[in-house]
Amino acid sequence: MPWLFLLLALGALVLAFSTTSVPLAAIALLLALVFIVIGVLGLLAQRVGNQSRSEAMMVDPVELRRLREQAEARRAETAGAAPPAVPPTEPR
């Protein structure tokens, strides 16, 4: 979609440079500016959207706590000591 706005901006520039009417050229130049800004912002929005993380890949607090407890148990097991007693906490 942003490419469509950039093509419209190019068309408005062609119209501005090929017309003999000053008011039409001014309007075409303003339209070209608006279309270029919209097109560039659209391209930037696509780029940011493509690089954002998926919410499905995020770990919820309960799962994170469970993973930490497993890691602590493994560490304690390899160290030969008893795992530390962790009081259960309520998820927020």
ChimeraX attribute file (.defattr): number of C-alpha atoms within 10 A of each C-alpha:
attribute: neighborCount
match mode: 1-to-1
recipient: residues
	/A:1	9
	/A:2	19
	/A:3	15
	/A:4	11
	/A:5	19
	/A:6	20
	/A:7	15
	/A:8	18
	/A:9	24
	/A:10	17
	/A:11	14
	/A:12	21
	/A:13	18
	/A:14	15
	/A:15	17
	/A:16	22
	/A:17	13
	/A:18	10
	/A:19	12
	/A:20	10
	/A:21	10
	/A:22	10
	/A:23	11
	/A:24	13
	/A:25	19
	/A:26	13
	/A:27	14
	/A:28	21
	/A:29	19
	/A:30	16
	/A:31	19
	/A:32	24
	/A:33	17
	/A:34	15
	/A:35	22
	/A:36	20
	/A:37	16
	/A:38	17
	/A:39	21
	/A:40	15
	/A:41	13
	/A:42	16
	/A:43	15
	/A:44	13
	/A:45	12
	/A:46	13
	/A:47	11
	/A:48	10
	/A:49	11
	/A:50	10
	/A:51	8
	/A:52	8
	/A:53	9
	/A:54	9
	/A:55	7
	/A:56	7
	/A:57	7
	/A:58	9
	/A:59	11
	/A:60	10
	/A:61	11
	/A:62	13
	/A:63	10
	/A:64	12
	/A:65	15
	/A:66	11
	/A:67	13
	/A:68	12
	/A:69	15
	/A:70	12
	/A:71	12
	/A:72	15
	/A:73	16
	/A:74	13
	/A:75	14
	/A:76	14
	/A:77	12
	/A:78	10
	/A:79	10
	/A:80	9
	/A:81	10
	/A:82	11
	/A:83	14
	/A:84	10
	/A:85	6
	/A:86	8
	/A:87	6
	/A:88	7
	/A:89	8
	/A:90	6
	/A:91	8
	/A:92	5
